[in-house]
């Protein structure tokens, strides 16, 4: 299950992480976010040694949402070596999402 991060540990768990990090900006009341949650869980299980998946609740972590210009939920960012390398808004099937993540982290 994806770990929830906040502004207090975002740098440590995302920006300083050696593996690529998939960051799900979500809201508890967002239907599309609930649809994406099992997709992210499956991705996390499948690629356990190759990437990390974390979540940021936009209702509680407004500062991070503003810093990364999150305008709607869910918005998923991929970070590598502390830099944002990809961004996607909305839910998707597992296959679509997996393809996007692999293209994003493998160049």
C-alpha positions as CSV (number, residue, x, y, z in Angstrom):
1,X,0.0,0.0,0.0
2,X,1.3,3.4,-1.0
3,X,2.7,5.5,1.9
4,X,1.2,8.9,2.5
5,X,3.8,11.7,2.5
6,X,3.5,15.2,3.7
7,X,5.5,18.4,3.2
8,X,7.5,17.3,6.3
9,X,8.9,14.1,4.6
10,X,8.4,14.8,0.9
11,X,12.0,15.7,0.3
12,X,13.3,12.6,2.1
13,X,10.8,10.1,0.6
14,X,10.5,11.6,-2.9
15,X,13.2,14.0,-3.8
16,X,16.1,12.1,-2.2
17,X,14.9,8.6,-3.2
18,X,17.2,6.7,-5.5
19,X,14.4,4.9,-7.3
20,X,11.8,6.6,-9.5
21,X,8.8,7.7,-7.4
22,X,5.2,7.8,-8.5
23,X,3.4,10.5,-6.5
24,X,-0.4,10.3,-6.4
25,X,-2.0,13.7,-5.5
26,X,-5.5,12.6,-4.4
27,X,-8.5,13.5,-2.3
28,X,-10.6,11.2,-0.2
29,X,-13.8,12.4,-1.8
30,X,-12.6,12.0,-5.4
31,X,-14.2,9.1,-7.3
32,X,-11.5,8.9,-10.0
33,X,-8.9,8.8,-7.2
34,X,-10.7,5.7,-5.7
35,X,-10.7,4.1,-9.1
36,X,-6.9,4.8,-9.5
37,X,-6.0,3.4,-6.1
38,X,-6.1,-0.3,-7.0
39,X,-4.1,0.4,-10.2
40,X,-1.4,2.1,-8.2
41,X,-1.5,-0.7,-5.6
42,X,-0.9,-3.3,-8.4
43,X,1.8,-1.2,-9.9
44,X,3.5,-0.9,-6.6
45,X,3.3,-4.7,-6.1
46,X,4.5,-5.5,-9.6
47,X,7.5,-3.1,-9.5
48,X,8.4,-3.3,-5.8
49,X,12.2,-3.2,-6.4
50,X,12.1,-0.8,-9.3
51,X,10.0,2.2,-8.1
52,X,8.2,3.6,-5.2
53,X,4.5,4.8,-5.0
54,X,3.5,7.4,-2.5
55,X,0.3,9.5,-2.0
56,X,-0.2,13.2,-1.1
57,X,-3.7,14.2,0.2
58,X,-4.5,17.5,-1.4
59,X,-7.0,18.4,1.3
60,X,-4.3,18.3,4.0
61,X,-1.1,19.1,2.1
62,X,-2.2,22.3,0.3
63,X,1.4,23.6,0.3
64,X,2.6,20.7,-1.8
65,X,-0.4,20.9,-4.1
66,X,0.4,24.6,-4.7
67,X,4.1,24.0,-5.1
68,X,3.5,21.4,-7.9
69,X,0.5,23.3,-9.4
70,X,-2.0,20.5,-8.8
71,X,-5.3,21.7,-10.3
72,X,-7.4,18.5,-10.2
73,X,-7.5,15.1,-8.6
74,X,-6.0,12.6,-9.2
75,X,-2.8,14.1,-10.6
76,X,0.1,11.7,-10.7
77,X,3.7,12.9,-11.0
78,X,6.8,10.9,-11.5
79,X,10.1,12.0,-10.0
80,X,13.6,10.7,-10.8
81,X,16.7,12.0,-9.1
82,X,14.6,14.7,-7.4
83,X,13.1,16.1,-10.6
84,X,9.6,15.8,-12.0
85,X,9.8,13.8,-15.3
86,X,6.2,13.2,-16.1
87,X,2.7,14.2,-15.1
88,X,-0.8,12.7,-15.8
89,X,-4.2,13.8,-14.7
90,X,-7.1,11.4,-14.2
91,X,-7.6,7.7,-13.8
92,X,-6.6,4.9,-16.3
93,X,-6.6,1.2,-16.7
94,X,-3.7,-0.7,-15.3
95,X,-2.2,-1.4,-18.7
96,X,-2.4,2.3,-19.8
97,X,-0.9,3.5,-16.5
98,X,1.8,0.9,-16.5
99,X,2.8,1.8,-20.1
100,X,2.9,5.5,-19.2
101,X,5.0,4.9,-16.1
102,X,7.5,2.7,-18.0
103,X,7.9,5.1,-20.9
104,X,8.4,7.9,-18.4
105,X,11.1,6.3,-16.3
106,X,12.9,4.5,-19.1
107,X,13.1,7.5,-21.5
